[in-house]
Amino acid sequence: MAERTKYILDEADMPARWYNVIPDLPEPPPPPLHPGTREPIGPDDLAPLFPQALIAQEVTTERYVDIPEEVQDVYRLWRPSPLFRARRLEKALGTPARIYYKYEGVSPVGSHKPNTAVPQAFYNAAEGVARLTTETGAGQWGSALAFACATFGLECEVWQVRASYDQKPYRKLMMETFGATVHPSPSELTASGRAILAADPGSTGSLGIAISEAVEQAAQAENTRYALGSVLNHVLLHQTIIGEEALKQFELAGDTPDVLVGCTGGGSNFGGLAFPFLREKLAGRMDPVIRALEPAACPTLTRGKYAYDFGDTAGLTPLLKMHTLGHDFIPDPIHAGGLRYHGMSPLISHIYELGLIEALAIGQEDCFAAGVKFARTEGIIPAPEPTHALAACIQEALRCKETGEEKVILTALCGHAHLDLPAYGAYLAGDISDHALPDEVLAKSLAGLP
Amino acid sequence: MAERTKYILDEADMPARWYNVIPDLPEPPPPPLHPGTREPIGPDDLAPLFPQALIAQEVTTERYVDIPEEVQDVYRLWRPSPLFRARRLEKALGTPARIYYKYEGVSPVGSHKPNTAVPQAFYNAAEGVARLTTETGAGQWGSALAFACATFGLECEVWQVRASYDQKPYRKLMMETFGATVHPSPSELTASGRAILAADPGSTGSLGIAISEAVEQAAQAENTRYALGSVLNHVLLHQTIIGEEALKQFELAGDTPDVLVGCTGGGSNFGGLAFPFLREKLAGRMDPVIRALEPAACPTLTRGKYAYDFGDTAGLTPLLKMHTLGHDFIPDPIHAGGLRYHGMSPLISHIYELGLIEALAIGQEDCFAAGVKFARTEGIIPAPEPTHALAACIQEALRCKETGEEKVILTALCGHAHLDLPAYGAYLAGDISDHALPDEVLAKSLAGLP
């Protein structure tokens, strides 16, 4: 028998609980504030947007939350997801390091997003909601919610950033195949959208604007709620099934990670893999370095300010204490659309402030070089977002080659690039640059923050 | 514990041999003929195109062929592939039938094609070949060979039908990401291509023309061989790992198929799943109905002639005894590009003539309706090709609903539609018709055959 390529859990061994990291932290994260009163918000403030079950999960102090059987049933369409040992990449690099990747591209839409879309659709359906609204950029989150809504018989209405709506029709077609309605944002359908279009009829939109439109619609329309694909506590909670599975798979492998790397946009992919390992670290059962990777074009953790800011452009959301570049910051149009968010999960931000994780920003050229190397050795063409983590992983493996260290590296491969292939085309044609954020642009954007 | 959604084999249980159905048939298939002498061709006739190992596999009478360890090592990047029980589809249909699907979309390129691309690249590399040429239509086969060549350090040169090259840039980008060179066909690079362009400078190409270009290049260029993605015995041999795995998975499920449905273009997906079950049927160990599904636009088995014909347009290949619509037949541009081949695997054709399998042609509207229903229940958006089998599967399940029969249906889900989403867009917009082949067009095309 050859050495193993992948570690697969049986369906019966799929974790039946999500993990909430908050009770294990030395102190709790600062609460969201009402923008008018600047007092901590309560459940009633969130009720127009979210069902009670999700509001309860947002603020729970329980360490574990049971995964409903109906959600597990849908998860089993692709979960448990595989943990791979990247033997062919290791060989190509000539490194003594052992590289593992947890692959979420096996989901119906090709990323980790359905891990939270499915429970969000389930809890809304269970409370009688008929329709969900959301925003999406490149479309990973929108297609995940479209799939989840199809599964539980909900209508799904998506505002997609117009630049992506026009340039990336495949994601829109995926959402429509799952039965969703997709609008380009800004749209004439909401006051937020109309205000933007009045000021700039040719606006190509932004994630912050699309959030404003979806939130506004959910707050006003009957029997309609809003769903967010990252940033919030309950979203990260749902994603912890990734890390819980990975822990079991490392047991099968008889190995323990020394370094864990994941990319961060809103933080849900990173948190999903990292939090269960952070629990083990805090309990003294292992001691991995945990490292967040972000694009140099949108360096929230490494160069943003830790301050209260809005989650959207129009200022309709509560104020969140997070690392932010300013809620009207619009990053360069890098291909890693999922990492182009001005803020960061408040929970990840808090954990970063506590010194429990590291962060590093990286340019686009190294990312795509890593993506191509990975594709040609491991066969999977990684989405632009996780190439940030892969580039860091390869750097670490090459350091090991110099030092001779047999480090164990774990990376979150949160999706494939089937619908992002033009990004690889641009890289192969030499049309990718690093897009590092200029100091003066950053300073100007941060100046507006408290 | 809930009922199982999928049956996963451990890597250690991956079959280590391919199955050759020929020795188990009541009579062997008619041999390929040299177009000049009309005598059976020998190994020397194939040597300019294929390595010795593959020529030996093309004519072997051994029942089993060992899978080289190097090939198994690459297979393990995605194999064993899952066998799913389509419980959510069953529930939506309200059928007492039990529906299973063997899913090949988990491969790096999203289809079953790498099952043969990998061994083809391996045997060529082992015999010192430096470069492979091939043709591709929509691009599934070209991207599989590009991936396989990257794995074994071979150059890969692909002639892609110009209509697809222009309309479906994502597949070309995938091939290029794996390191392949892609030419639109017809091209100025070959005599075959130049002849077509001289007659019709605006030619958008065909699979037959692209085969001519790739074969011509392989026969002339140094240290270069040709690779074919379907039709031939060795290709179907490699694909039998699908059926061998499925047999083991049915043992895990404690079930036995009554009906097996698969789509047929060149025949490799269908043969790959069906042949191991046909062995069991011939040995009296089970008795499934085995049914091939083809598009009404290209009804090779159901309306073609069983005759000796060329595999390509220019007449560069040996003559193959097969069900054919004529080697210059150009089917309507249906979205199931993989089913638009004028001929059929000689082995499948022979088995059909022996009465061991059934065949049925189906229109495009039923196919896409089945694809959408499947996506919204099972989460996977099926490639246009396997929607033919899914439509038949759903018909069978609905018959069971009427009769109350608890039939067990197995279908080959050979790939996903991530790079075919515009086809779903056309269906949702009402722009899909059945494309049944008119009698007079068929009669004219068949008139040229012996």
Interface residues (C-beta under 8 A of the other chain):
Chain A: M1 A2 R4 T5 K6 I8 D10 E11 A12 E69 Q72 D73 V74 R76 L77 W78 F84 R88 V106 S107 P108 G110 P114 F147 A150 T151 P169 Y170 L173 M174 E176 T177 F178 G179 V372 A375 R376 T377 E378 G379 I380 I381 H418 L419 L421 P422 Y424 G425 L428
Chain B: M1 A2 R4 T5 K6 I8 D10 E11 A12 E69 Q72 D73 V74 R76 L77 W78 F84 R88 V106 S107 P108 G110 F147 A150 T151 P169 Y170 L173 M174 E176 T177 F178 G179 V372 A375 R376 T377 E378 G379 I380 I381 H418 L419 L421 P422 Y424 G425 L428
